[in-house]
Amino acid sequence: MGNTESNTRQPNYKIYRIIRVDEEEEYTRCYLDDYVPYRNGNRKHIDFKNDKVSEFLDFGTMLSGMGSRIPILAGGWYIKVSIDYTRECNSYDNFSKRSVSNVMVSEGGGTSLLAAAGD
C-alpha cells in the first residue's frame, strides 16, 4: 500500500482585524491587530498598492453581476493574509489588494469567507 498523503503543502493563513486605514496616493496602509511576519521583521501593518485601472475594471465586473475580487479595506473588517507570502517580502513592499480576502468572524471565533457581490 502506498502513502495516500498529498505532497502539496497547504499555505499558512492568518486572520487580522483592520484597526485603521491610511490612504496615500501610491498605496493604502492597513494597521492591524497583530504582527505580520516579514523578511525584515514583524510589523502591525500591511501596505497595498493603489492600482486605479484594476480597481476600475473590478468595479465594472461587480456592476455586471459577476462579483468583486477587491476586498473591503476599512476599520473593523477582517482580512485573511498568507503569512508564507509575507515572509518572502519586506514590510515596505506594496501587495496587491487581490492577495487578501475579507472574512467574517463570529463571536465564537469561527470564520468564513465573504462571498463576492453578485455570488
Rosetta constraint file for C-alpha pairs under 8 A:
AtomPair CA 11 CA 82 HARMONIC 6.75 0.50
AtomPair CA 11 CA 84 HARMONIC 6.51 0.50
AtomPair CA 12 CA 82 HARMONIC 5.78 0.50
AtomPair CA 12 CA 83 HARMONIC 5.86 0.50
AtomPair CA 12 CA 84 HARMONIC 5.88 0.50
AtomPair CA 13 CA 80 HARMONIC 6.31 0.50
AtomPair CA 13 CA 81 HARMONIC 5.37 0.50
AtomPair CA 13 CA 82 HARMONIC 4.39 0.50
AtomPair CA 13 CA 83 HARMONIC 5.64 0.50
AtomPair CA 13 CA 84 HARMONIC 7.56 0.50
AtomPair CA 14 CA 80 HARMONIC 5.69 0.50
AtomPair CA 14 CA 81 HARMONIC 5.44 0.50
AtomPair CA 14 CA 82 HARMONIC 6.55 0.50
AtomPair CA 14 CA 83 HARMONIC 6.62 0.50
AtomPair CA 15 CA 78 HARMONIC 6.59 0.50
AtomPair CA 15 CA 79 HARMONIC 5.68 0.50
AtomPair CA 15 CA 80 HARMONIC 4.58 0.50
AtomPair CA 15 CA 81 HARMONIC 6.40 0.50
AtomPair CA 15 CA 103 HARMONIC 7.82 0.50
AtomPair CA 16 CA 32 HARMONIC 6.13 0.50
AtomPair CA 16 CA 33 HARMONIC 6.20 0.50
AtomPair CA 16 CA 34 HARMONIC 6.69 0.50
AtomPair CA 16 CA 78 HARMONIC 5.51 0.50
AtomPair CA 16 CA 79 HARMONIC 5.45 0.50
AtomPair CA 16 CA 80 HARMONIC 6.49 0.50
AtomPair CA 16 CA 81 HARMONIC 7.51 0.50
AtomPair CA 17 CA 32 HARMONIC 5.64 0.50
AtomPair CA 17 CA 33 HARMONIC 5.46 0.50
AtomPair CA 17 CA 34 HARMONIC 7.96 0.50
AtomPair CA 17 CA 75 HARMONIC 7.79 0.50
AtomPair CA 17 CA 76 HARMONIC 6.27 0.50
AtomPair CA 17 CA 77 HARMONIC 5.88 0.50
AtomPair CA 17 CA 78 HARMONIC 4.39 0.50
AtomPair CA 17 CA 79 HARMONIC 6.54 0.50
AtomPair CA 18 CA 30 HARMONIC 6.22 0.50
AtomPair CA 18 CA 31 HARMONIC 5.88 0.50
AtomPair CA 18 CA 32 HARMONIC 4.68 0.50
AtomPair CA 18 CA 33 HARMONIC 6.52 0.50
AtomPair CA 18 CA 73 HARMONIC 7.42 0.50
AtomPair CA 18 CA 74 HARMONIC 6.48 0.50
AtomPair CA 18 CA 75 HARMONIC 4.98 0.50
AtomPair CA 18 CA 76 HARMONIC 5.49 0.50
AtomPair CA 18 CA 77 HARMONIC 5.57 0.50
AtomPair CA 18 CA 78 HARMONIC 5.95 0.50
AtomPair CA 18 CA 79 HARMONIC 7.43 0.50
AtomPair CA 19 CA 30 HARMONIC 7.34 0.50
AtomPair CA 19 CA 31 HARMONIC 5.44 0.50
AtomPair CA 19 CA 32 HARMONIC 5.28 0.50
AtomPair CA 19 CA 33 HARMONIC 6.27 0.50
AtomPair CA 19 CA 74 HARMONIC 7.89 0.50
AtomPair CA 19 CA 75 HARMONIC 4.89 0.50
AtomPair CA 19 CA 76 HARMONIC 6.07 0.50
AtomPair CA 20 CA 30 HARMONIC 5.98 0.50
AtomPair CA 20 CA 31 HARMONIC 5.17 0.50
AtomPair CA 20 CA 32 HARMONIC 7.29 0.50
AtomPair CA 20 CA 74 HARMONIC 6.83 0.50
AtomPair CA 20 CA 75 HARMONIC 4.86 0.50
AtomPair CA 20 CA 76 HARMONIC 7.96 0.50
AtomPair CA 21 CA 28 HARMONIC 6.97 0.50
AtomPair CA 21 CA 29 HARMONIC 5.68 0.50
AtomPair CA 21 CA 30 HARMONIC 4.59 0.50
AtomPair CA 21 CA 31 HARMONIC 6.16 0.50
AtomPair CA 21 CA 73 HARMONIC 7.26 0.50
AtomPair CA 21 CA 74 HARMONIC 6.10 0.50
AtomPair CA 21 CA 75 HARMONIC 6.43 0.50
AtomPair CA 22 CA 28 HARMONIC 5.85 0.50
AtomPair CA 22 CA 29 HARMONIC 5.17 0.50
AtomPair CA 22 CA 30 HARMONIC 6.60 0.50
AtomPair CA 23 CA 27 HARMONIC 6.58 0.50
AtomPair CA 23 CA 28 HARMONIC 4.63 0.50
AtomPair CA 23 CA 29 HARMONIC 6.49 0.50
AtomPair CA 24 CA 28 HARMONIC 5.79 0.50
AtomPair CA 24 CA 29 HARMONIC 7.82 0.50
AtomPair CA 25 CA 50 HARMONIC 7.24 0.50
AtomPair CA 26 CA 49 HARMONIC 6.12 0.50
AtomPair CA 26 CA 50 HARMONIC 5.51 0.50
AtomPair CA 27 CA 47 HARMONIC 6.35 0.50
AtomPair CA 27 CA 48 HARMONIC 5.38 0.50
AtomPair CA 27 CA 49 HARMONIC 4.33 0.50
AtomPair CA 27 CA 50 HARMONIC 4.91 0.50
AtomPair CA 27 CA 94 HARMONIC 6.92 0.50
AtomPair CA 28 CA 47 HARMONIC 5.57 0.50
AtomPair CA 28 CA 48 HARMONIC 5.10 0.50
AtomPair CA 28 CA 49 HARMONIC 6.36 0.50
AtomPair CA 28 CA 50 HARMONIC 6.58 0.50
AtomPair CA 29 CA 45 HARMONIC 6.63 0.50
AtomPair CA 29 CA 46 HARMONIC 5.82 0.50
AtomPair CA 29 CA 47 HARMONIC 4.38 0.50
AtomPair CA 29 CA 48 HARMONIC 6.39 0.50
AtomPair CA 30 CA 45 HARMONIC 5.41 0.50
AtomPair CA 30 CA 46 HARMONIC 5.44 0.50
AtomPair CA 30 CA 47 HARMONIC 6.28 0.50
AtomPair CA 30 CA 73 HARMONIC 7.30 0.50
AtomPair CA 30 CA 74 HARMONIC 7.91 0.50
AtomPair CA 31 CA 44 HARMONIC 5.87 0.50
AtomPair CA 31 CA 45 HARMONIC 4.33 0.50
AtomPair CA 31 CA 46 HARMONIC 6.79 0.50
AtomPair CA 32 CA 44 HARMONIC 5.25 0.50
AtomPair CA 32 CA 45 HARMONIC 5.42 0.50
AtomPair CA 32 CA 46 HARMONIC 7.70 0.50
AtomPair CA 33 CA 44 HARMONIC 6.81 0.50
AtomPair CA 34 CA 44 HARMONIC 5.64 0.50
AtomPair CA 35 CA 42 HARMONIC 5.61 0.50
AtomPair CA 35 CA 43 HARMONIC 5.09 0.50
AtomPair CA 35 CA 44 HARMONIC 4.46 0.50
AtomPair CA 35 CA 45 HARMONIC 7.35 0.50
AtomPair CA 36 CA 42 HARMONIC 5.39 0.50
AtomPair CA 36 CA 43 HARMONIC 5.38 0.50
AtomPair CA 36 CA 44 HARMONIC 5.94 0.50
AtomPair CA 36 CA 45 HARMONIC 6.91 0.50
AtomPair CA 36 CA 46 HARMONIC 7.47 0.50
AtomPair CA 36 CA 83 HARMONIC 7.13 0.50
AtomPair CA 36 CA 86 HARMONIC 7.34 0.50
AtomPair CA 37 CA 41 HARMONIC 6.18 0.50
AtomPair CA 37 CA 42 HARMONIC 4.52 0.50
AtomPair CA 37 CA 43 HARMONIC 6.81 0.50
AtomPair CA 37 CA 83 HARMONIC 6.55 0.50
AtomPair CA 37 CA 86 HARMONIC 6.29 0.50
AtomPair CA 37 CA 87 HARMONIC 5.55 0.50
AtomPair CA 38 CA 42 HARMONIC 5.60 0.50
AtomPair CA 38 CA 43 HARMONIC 7.48 0.50
AtomPair CA 38 CA 86 HARMONIC 5.27 0.50
AtomPair CA 38 CA 87 HARMONIC 4.27 0.50
AtomPair CA 38 CA 88 HARMONIC 6.71 0.50
AtomPair CA 38 CA 89 HARMONIC 5.80 0.50
AtomPair CA 38 CA 90 HARMONIC 5.31 0.50
AtomPair CA 38 CA 91 HARMONIC 5.75 0.50
AtomPair CA 39 CA 86 HARMONIC 7.45 0.50
AtomPair CA 39 CA 87 HARMONIC 4.95 0.50
AtomPair CA 39 CA 88 HARMONIC 5.74 0.50
AtomPair CA 39 CA 89 HARMONIC 5.58 0.50
AtomPair CA 39 CA 90 HARMONIC 5.24 0.50
AtomPair CA 39 CA 91 HARMONIC 7.55 0.50
AtomPair CA 40 CA 89 HARMONIC 7.96 0.50
AtomPair CA 40 CA 90 HARMONIC 5.54 0.50
AtomPair CA 40 CA 91 HARMONIC 6.72 0.50
AtomPair CA 41 CA 90 HARMONIC 7.94 0.50
AtomPair CA 41 CA 91 HARMONIC 7.54 0.50
AtomPair CA 42 CA 91 HARMONIC 7.82 0.50
AtomPair CA 43 CA 91 HARMONIC 6.95 0.50
AtomPair CA 46 CA 91 HARMONIC 7.06 0.50
AtomPair CA 46 CA 94 HARMONIC 7.78 0.50
AtomPair CA 46 CA 95 HARMONIC 7.82 0.50
AtomPair CA 47 CA 91 HARMONIC 7.86 0.50
AtomPair CA 47 CA 92 HARMONIC 7.33 0.50
AtomPair CA 47 CA 93 HARMONIC 6.92 0.50
AtomPair CA 47 CA 94 HARMONIC 4.98 0.50
AtomPair CA 47 CA 95 HARMONIC 6.11 0.50
AtomPair CA 48 CA 94 HARMONIC 4.75 0.50
AtomPair CA 48 CA 95 HARMONIC 4.52 0.50
AtomPair CA 48 CA 96 HARMONIC 5.59 0.50
AtomPair CA 48 CA 97 HARMONIC 5.70 0.50
AtomPair CA 49 CA 94 HARMONIC 5.05 0.50
AtomPair CA 49 CA 95 HARMONIC 5.84 0.50
AtomPair CA 49 CA 96 HARMONIC 5.90 0.50
AtomPair CA 49 CA 97 HARMONIC 7.10 0.50
AtomPair CA 51 CA 55 HARMONIC 6.23 0.50
AtomPair CA 52 CA 56 HARMONIC 5.97 0.50
AtomPair CA 53 CA 57 HARMONIC 6.23 0.50
AtomPair CA 54 CA 58 HARMONIC 5.97 0.50
AtomPair CA 55 CA 59 HARMONIC 6.06 0.50
AtomPair CA 55 CA 70 HARMONIC 7.33 0.50
AtomPair CA 56 CA 60 HARMONIC 6.40 0.50
AtomPair CA 57 CA 61 HARMONIC 6.32 0.50
AtomPair CA 58 CA 62 HARMONIC 6.23 0.50
AtomPair CA 58 CA 68 HARMONIC 5.97 0.50
AtomPair CA 58 CA 69 HARMONIC 6.99 0.50
AtomPair CA 58 CA 70 HARMONIC 7.15 0.50
AtomPair CA 59 CA 63 HARMONIC 6.26 0.50
AtomPair CA 59 CA 68 HARMONIC 6.88 0.50
AtomPair CA 60 CA 64 HARMONIC 6.30 0.50
AtomPair CA 61 CA 65 HARMONIC 6.73 0.50
AtomPair CA 61 CA 66 HARMONIC 5.63 0.50
AtomPair CA 61 CA 67 HARMONIC 6.34 0.50
AtomPair CA 61 CA 68 HARMONIC 6.60 0.50
AtomPair CA 62 CA 66 HARMONIC 5.44 0.50
AtomPair CA 62 CA 67 HARMONIC 4.42 0.50
AtomPair CA 62 CA 68 HARMONIC 4.98 0.50
AtomPair CA 62 CA 117 HARMONIC 6.54 0.50
AtomPair CA 62 CA 118 HARMONIC 7.10 0.50
AtomPair CA 63 CA 67 HARMONIC 7.70 0.50
AtomPair CA 65 CA 117 HARMONIC 7.27 0.50
AtomPair CA 65 CA 118 HARMONIC 4.87 0.50
AtomPair CA 65 CA 119 HARMONIC 7.90 0.50
AtomPair CA 66 CA 117 HARMONIC 7.37 0.50
AtomPair CA 66 CA 118 HARMONIC 5.65 0.50
AtomPair CA 66 CA 119 HARMONIC 7.12 0.50
AtomPair CA 67 CA 116 HARMONIC 4.86 0.50
AtomPair CA 67 CA 117 HARMONIC 4.32 0.50
AtomPair CA 67 CA 118 HARMONIC 4.75 0.50
AtomPair CA 67 CA 119 HARMONIC 6.21 0.50
AtomPair CA 68 CA 116 HARMONIC 5.38 0.50
AtomPair CA 68 CA 117 HARMONIC 5.87 0.50
AtomPair CA 69 CA 98 HARMONIC 6.21 0.50
AtomPair CA 69 CA 101 HARMONIC 7.89 0.50
AtomPair CA 69 CA 116 HARMONIC 6.69 0.50
AtomPair CA 70 CA 97 HARMONIC 6.01 0.50
AtomPair CA 70 CA 98 HARMONIC 5.55 0.50
AtomPair CA 70 CA 101 HARMONIC 7.66 0.50
AtomPair CA 71 CA 79 HARMONIC 7.99 0.50
AtomPair CA 71 CA 97 HARMONIC 6.76 0.50
AtomPair CA 71 CA 98 HARMONIC 7.07 0.50
AtomPair CA 71 CA 100 HARMONIC 7.02 0.50
AtomPair CA 71 CA 101 HARMONIC 5.47 0.50
AtomPair CA 71 CA 102 HARMONIC 5.66 0.50
AtomPair CA 72 CA 77 HARMONIC 7.30 0.50
AtomPair CA 72 CA 102 HARMONIC 6.76 0.50
AtomPair CA 73 CA 77 HARMONIC 6.85 0.50
AtomPair CA 77 CA 102 HARMONIC 7.20 0.50
AtomPair CA 77 CA 103 HARMONIC 7.85 0.50
AtomPair CA 78 CA 102 HARMONIC 5.63 0.50
AtomPair CA 78 CA 103 HARMONIC 5.51 0.50
AtomPair CA 78 CA 104 HARMONIC 6.67 0.50
AtomPair CA 78 CA 105 HARMONIC 7.39 0.50
AtomPair CA 79 CA 100 HARMONIC 6.27 0.50
AtomPair CA 79 CA 101 HARMONIC 5.44 0.50
AtomPair CA 79 CA 102 HARMONIC 4.46 0.50
AtomPair CA 79 CA 103 HARMONIC 5.72 0.50
AtomPair CA 80 CA 100 HARMONIC 5.59 0.50
AtomPair CA 80 CA 101 HARMONIC 5.43 0.50
AtomPair CA 80 CA 102 HARMONIC 6.26 0.50
AtomPair CA 80 CA 103 HARMONIC 6.55 0.50
AtomPair CA 81 CA 99 HARMONIC 7.46 0.50
AtomPair CA 81 CA 100 HARMONIC 5.39 0.50
AtomPair CA 81 CA 101 HARMONIC 7.49 0.50
AtomPair CA 82 CA 86 HARMONIC 6.53 0.50
AtomPair CA 82 CA 100 HARMONIC 7.60 0.50
AtomPair CA 83 CA 87 HARMONIC 6.00 0.50
AtomPair CA 84 CA 88 HARMONIC 6.89 0.50
AtomPair CA 85 CA 89 HARMONIC 6.89 0.50
AtomPair CA 86 CA 90 HARMONIC 7.33 0.50
AtomPair CA 89 CA 93 HARMONIC 6.57 0.50
AtomPair CA 95 CA 99 HARMONIC 6.93 0.50
AtomPair CA 96 CA 100 HARMONIC 7.95 0.50
AtomPair CA 101 CA 113 HARMONIC 7.33 0.50
AtomPair CA 101 CA 114 HARMONIC 7.87 0.50
AtomPair CA 102 CA 113 HARMONIC 6.24 0.50
AtomPair CA 102 CA 114 HARMONIC 5.87 0.50
AtomPair CA 103 CA 111 HARMONIC 6.35 0.50
AtomPair CA 103 CA 112 HARMONIC 5.45 0.50
AtomPair CA 103 CA 113 HARMONIC 4.37 0.50
AtomPair CA 103 CA 114 HARMONIC 5.30 0.50
AtomPair CA 104 CA 111 HARMONIC 5.45 0.50
AtomPair CA 104 CA 112 HARMONIC 5.34 0.50
AtomPair CA 104 CA 113 HARMONIC 6.27 0.50
AtomPair CA 104 CA 114 HARMONIC 6.35 0.50
AtomPair CA 105 CA 109 HARMONIC 6.06 0.50
AtomPair CA 105 CA 110 HARMONIC 5.73 0.50
AtomPair CA 105 CA 111 HARMONIC 4.60 0.50
AtomPair CA 105 CA 112 HARMONIC 6.90 0.50
AtomPair CA 106 CA 110 HARMONIC 5.29 0.50
AtomPair CA 106 CA 111 HARMONIC 6.33 0.50
AtomPair CA 115 CA 119 HARMONIC 6.18 0.50
